[in-house]
Amino acid sequence: MARPVKLRMVCSKPHFNVFGPENFEKGNYLKMSIEEFETIRLIDYKRLTQEECATFMEVARTTVQKMYDEARNKIAKSLVEGRPLKIEGGNYRICSEMPHGRFCNRKRCHRFNKDCF
């Protein structure tokens, strides 16, 4: 029997979940999971290391590396092939310490006692 997938901690769902060219075919989406999006947000946007991202998401660094590689590949395919990207689904849970949502508008993260991610 396979080991159950561990839920990844994310700050919140993305505010926008579909990106792509103006005249795209509906249903021809590349799908990115919420946790793949979170790795892009934390590593590229918030400039955290993979180790810091793994700590925040409560998974191993190798898991973060795999999700990050998958997310970057999907972004590249979307840009090169002109296909829309849809962010949905996955195995995640929203951080219960950041109830404000939308990337947490608190000044301090109560989980890590430092500036919010």
C-alpha positions as CSV (number, residue, x, y, z in Angstrom):
1,M,0.0,0.0,0.0
2,A,1.3,3.4,-1.0
3,R,2.2,6.0,1.7
4,P,-0.4,8.8,1.9
5,V,0.6,12.2,0.5
6,K,1.5,14.7,3.2
7,L,-0.5,17.9,3.0
8,R,1.7,20.9,2.2
9,M,1.2,24.2,4.1
10,V,0.3,27.2,1.9
11,C,-0.4,30.8,3.0
12,S,-3.5,31.1,0.8
13,K,-5.0,30.3,-2.6
14,P,-3.9,32.6,-5.4
15,H,-6.0,35.7,-6.1
16,F,-5.9,35.0,-9.8
17,N,-5.8,31.4,-11.0
18,V,-5.9,31.6,-14.9
19,F,-3.1,33.1,-17.0
20,G,-2.5,33.0,-20.7
21,P,-3.1,34.6,-24.1
22,E,-6.3,36.5,-24.7
23,N,-7.6,34.2,-27.4
24,F,-7.0,30.8,-26.0
25,E,-9.1,27.6,-26.3
26,K,-11.1,26.8,-23.2
27,G,-10.0,23.4,-21.9
28,N,-6.5,23.5,-23.3
29,Y,-5.1,24.4,-19.9
30,L,-1.8,23.5,-18.3
31,K,-2.7,22.7,-14.7
32,M,-0.5,23.8,-11.9
33,S,-1.3,22.8,-8.3
34,I,-1.7,25.3,-5.5
35,E,1.4,23.9,-3.8
36,E,3.5,24.3,-7.0
37,F,2.3,27.9,-7.2
38,E,3.3,28.4,-3.5
39,T,6.9,27.2,-4.3
40,I,7.1,29.8,-7.1
41,R,5.7,32.5,-4.8
42,L,8.1,31.7,-1.9
43,I,11.3,31.1,-3.9
44,D,11.0,33.5,-6.8
45,Y,8.7,36.2,-5.5
46,K,9.6,36.2,-1.8
47,R,13.3,35.2,-2.5
48,L,13.4,32.4,0.1
49,T,15.8,29.5,-0.3
50,Q,14.5,26.0,-1.0
51,E,15.3,25.1,2.6
52,E,13.3,28.1,4.0
53,C,10.4,27.2,1.6
54,A,10.5,23.6,2.8
55,T,10.3,24.7,6.4
56,F,7.4,27.0,5.7
57,M,5.5,24.3,3.7
58,E,6.4,21.6,6.3
59,V,7.9,19.2,3.7
60,A,11.4,18.0,2.8
61,R,13.6,20.2,0.7
62,T,13.7,17.5,-2.0
63,T,9.9,17.7,-2.2
64,V,10.1,21.5,-2.7
65,Q,12.8,21.0,-5.3
66,K,10.5,18.6,-7.3
67,M,7.5,20.9,-7.0
68,Y,9.5,23.9,-8.0
69,D,11.0,22.2,-11.1
70,E,7.5,21.1,-12.1
71,A,6.1,24.6,-11.7
72,R,8.9,26.2,-13.7
73,N,8.4,23.7,-16.5
74,K,4.7,24.4,-16.7
75,I,5.4,28.2,-16.8
76,A,7.9,27.7,-19.6
77,K,5.5,25.5,-21.6
78,S,2.8,28.1,-21.1
79,L,5.0,30.9,-22.4
80,V,6.6,29.0,-25.3
81,E,3.5,27.1,-26.5
82,G,1.0,30.0,-25.8
83,R,-1.1,27.7,-23.6
84,P,-3.1,29.1,-20.7
85,L,-2.1,28.1,-17.2
86,K,-4.7,27.2,-14.6
87,I,-3.8,27.0,-10.9
88,E,-6.1,24.6,-9.0
89,G,-6.2,21.5,-6.8
90,G,-3.4,19.7,-5.1
91,N,-2.6,18.3,-1.6
92,Y,-2.4,21.3,0.6
93,R,-3.9,23.1,3.7
94,I,-4.1,26.8,4.3
95,C,-2.0,28.1,7.2
96,S,-4.3,28.3,10.2
97,E,-2.1,31.0,11.8
98,M,-2.7,33.4,8.9
99,P,-6.5,33.8,8.7
100,H,-6.4,37.0,6.8
101,G,-5.7,35.2,3.5
102,R,-4.5,36.7,0.2
103,F,-0.9,36.3,1.2
104,C,-1.5,37.4,4.8
105,N,-1.6,41.1,5.5
106,R,-0.2,40.7,9.0
107,K,3.1,42.3,9.7
108,R,4.5,39.3,11.6
109,C,4.1,35.6,10.9
110,H,3.1,33.9,14.2
111,R,4.4,30.6,13.1
112,F,7.9,31.8,12.6
113,N,8.0,35.0,14.7
114,K,9.4,37.0,11.9
115,D,8.2,39.2,9.1
116,C,5.5,37.6,7.0
117,F,6.3,35.7,4.0
